[in-house]
Amino acid sequence: MKLGHGLEVCVFSLLLLTGKTFSQDPDFHIYLCFGQSNMEGNGTIEAQDKTVDSRFKVMAAVNCSNLGRTKGSWYTATPPLCRCNTGLTPADYFGRTLLDSLPSEITVGVINVAVGGCKIELFDKDDYQAYVSSITESWLKNYINEYNGNPYGRLIEMAKLAQKDGVIKGILLHQGESNTNDRQWPAKVKAIYDHIIQDLGLDPASVPILAGELVSAAEGGSCASHNAIIAELPKSIPNAHIVSSSGLPDKGDGLHFTSASYRELGKRYALKMLTLFPKGKAPEVKLTSPANNGSFSTLETITFTADASDKDGTIASVSFYSGTSLLGSDSTAPYGIEYSGMQAGTHTVTARATDNQGQVAVSAAVTITLEAHQAPYGTSPHQIPGRIEAEEYDQGGEGTAYHEADENGNEGQTDFRNDQVDIEATTDQSGSYNIGYALEGEWLEYTVNVAATGTYNIELRAAVDGDGRNLKIEMDGVNISGNVELPNTGGWQTWTTVTVNDVELTAGEHVMRITFNADYMNLNFIEFKMPAEADNSRYIGRKLLRNPLQSGFQIKLSGQFSYRLTDIRGSVIKTGNGKDFLDIGDGIVPGVYLISVRNDIGKFTGKVLKK
């Protein structure tokens, strides 16, 4: 359902995570802010707003030459905090109020990505493109383009930079005007919240989201009816909390608060946040395996274990990290996970324990090294001709057997493979799983064995909800398919078969790579087929006879030739030489065979059937 874009929306969300990794300053508290016009800042910036404690920082999400700010860098949080010419926002006095109540060694930082006039759908990483394509207002498109067309992507990009400096404590949510009376709003917010948690490796058990009310009915709010839907958010997200807008006047348009209201609303967010900080003593945790300076192959499944205890409570979970990337969690002692697919290179690993009061402790770090090795999925290469399930890519891990653009775990939520590749259950008529959530530049490799040199057709089973998606197939680094355009099937589990004809392959073992050239497409399997039963009669004077076979196999080809006969798995049955005519059918049992015949002109291949 499409609602008008003219209504103003502000999404302003808050995540709490009290943990840290070895590279983070635990005293630098970072908050992510995203949304619409109220979050962009619609209040007039006055003299009182320009005096800011240097402990309050903002990371610029866009380049602003007029402010002397460069995207991705920290600055004292003098407004505007969103883009180059925006106004006062709740984020301004949220940060200031926190600092008034926190110890002097604490620094607070905010990252503000907001787009005035947008709907909540703009921040849905799966479907934002469809929403953007529906927008007709040029001013709204211009706002979005300041974030390279993907505000959610910019927010995550900046957040990952910030995680190198400090600890993400939260996201403040203030949104709803452009989604007024949309009963699905809580579910849409939950989807965005879940993606942020996954994409940044945060712990949802320790992450509240604070949602602010819109201008109230008592203050003449045009969208006040949506506050009843905002109140439903805790039913979708257990850690959600609502911030009241009661008594906060608007500027006369029924949508935007006054500057004084922004200051008070920011304070209310901060006061709510302060009540949610964990209490009690932190737990204790020690990483017990792997050992420091351990060495592994990328083909190995590595066991991670930890001991954890809490003096004034219980352990809720223990999570294992490589740097800032979450590897997995366990909520039951003894605490441990098994993980495969780590990238070749050196990794710094920690265990993070969270207790029942939300307190977090991080273990001393250990360093492990992984050496790159690649091997087929299972015990042997995939056979061509034949079908290759997309999820059965090689073993060897990130950068060796596959490449994932992000480090947010398997978004498909299946346990088929324990690595970063996004695998989900499929409802297609064939197969159990499919590759999903593919991003531009990601790739998968498969060790294959081509039974016979020749011409093949490739069939790809794909599902796409959107236009402009394509991929390519390479064999040993050579593009054999060109860019394969995938049609819009209208759904992520609405499947179609796309065929690439007349691809030349050489017999033997190869490494096939599938590269995704755009964001978001689903792939179930890829199948290589020979075009038809062997019939090279188009080659005048050179043809394979009697196909299918009855009592023998005969080759009629002028001059000297050599031949190679294999079964469908590629096992060699016969090889030899002949001249003009040769019958090689004796002793062949019924079945399907591949034959390759070569002379001084070239090489002819085909599939034959012995009945």
MOMO-V104598 format. One record per backbone hydrogen bond with DSSP energy under -0.5 kcal/mol. CO is the residue of the C=O (numbers start at 1). NH is the residue of the N-H. If there is no record, write none. Layout:
# MOMO-V104598
co = [CO CO]
nh = [NH NH]
This chain:
# MOMO-V104598
co = [1 9 10 13 15 21 24 25 27 27 28 29 30 30 31 32 33 35 36 37 41 43 44 46 47 49 50 53 55 55 56 57 58 58 59 60 64 64 64 69 70 73 75 76 82 83 87 88 88 89 89 90 91 92 93 94 95 96 97 98 98 103 107 108 109 110 111 111 112 113 115 119 120 121 122 123 124 124 127 128 129 130 131 131 132 137 138 139 140 141 142 143 144 144 145 147 150 151 152 153 154 155 156 157 158 159 161 162 162 165 167 167 170 171 171 172 172 173 176 177 179 181 182 184 185 186 187 188 189 190 191 192 193 194 195 196 197 197 198 202 203 204 206 209 209 210 211 216 216 217 221 223 224 225 226 226 227 229 230 232 232 233 233 237 239 241 243 245 247 249 254 254 256 258 259 260 261 262 263 264 265 266 267 268 269 270 271 272 273 273 274 284 286 286 289 291 294 296 297 298 300 302 302 304 305 305 306 307 309 314 314 317 318 319 320 320 321 321 322 324 325 328 330 335 337 339 341 345 347 347 348 349 350 351 352 353 354 354 355 357 359 361 366 367 367 368 369 370 371 375 377 382 384 386 387 388 389 395 397 397 397 398 401 402 403 409 410 417 418 421 422 423 424 432 434 435 438 439 442 443 444 445 446 446 447 448 449 449 450 454 455 456 457 458 459 460 460 461 461 462 463 464 464 464 464 469 470 471 472 473 473 474 475 478 478 482 483 484 485 486 487 491 493 496 496 498 499 500 502 503 505 508 510 510 511 512 513 513 514 515 515 516 521 522 523 524 525 526 527 528 529 532 536 538 539 541 543 543 549 552 553 553 554 555 555 556 557 559 561 562 563 564 565 565 566 567 571 574 576 578 579 580 582 582 585 587 591 592 593 594 595 596 597 598 602 604 606 607 608 609 609 610]
nh = [3 37 12 172 17 24 26 28 29 107 167 109 169 170 111 172 113 115 40 41 87 88 46 49 50 79 52 56 57 108 77 110 60 75 112 72 67 68 69 64 73 60 58 78 61 86 81 42 43 92 93 94 95 96 97 98 99 100 101 101 102 106 29 57 31 59 33 113 114 35 118 122 123 124 152 125 127 128 131 132 133 134 134 135 135 141 142 143 144 145 146 146 147 149 148 150 154 155 156 157 158 159 160 161 162 163 164 165 166 25 30 169 32 14 210 34 174 212 179 180 182 183 185 188 189 190 191 192 193 194 195 196 197 198 199 200 201 202 201 204 206 207 208 211 241 173 243 219 221 220 224 226 227 228 229 230 231 232 233 235 236 236 237 240 209 211 213 248 249 258 222 223 251 262 263 264 265 266 267 268 269 270 271 272 273 274 275 276 276 277 277 309 288 307 305 294 369 371 300 341 302 304 339 337 288 289 335 286 284 316 356 354 330 352 327 328 323 350 325 326 322 320 318 306 304 302 398 370 349 368 323 366 321 363 319 361 316 317 358 279 355 353 349 293 294 347 296 345 298 395 380 449 451 528 389 526 392 375 400 401 402 344 445 399 443 411 413 419 340 423 436 414 434 426 424 523 520 442 516 403 514 394 448 512 382 510 384 451 508 505 531 503 529 500 527 462 498 524 525 496 522 466 489 490 491 486 517 484 515 480 481 513 478 475 480 484 485 471 487 469 489 494 495 462 498 460 501 458 504 456 454 450 448 512 476 446 474 515 444 472 517 441 438 463 435 390 461 388 459 386 457 607 539 540 542 558 545 556 611 550 584 585 545 557 582 543 580 580 578 598 576 596 573 574 594 570 567 565 563 561 581 557 555 584 588 589 610 568 608 566 606 564 604 562 599 597 595 534 593 549 611 591]
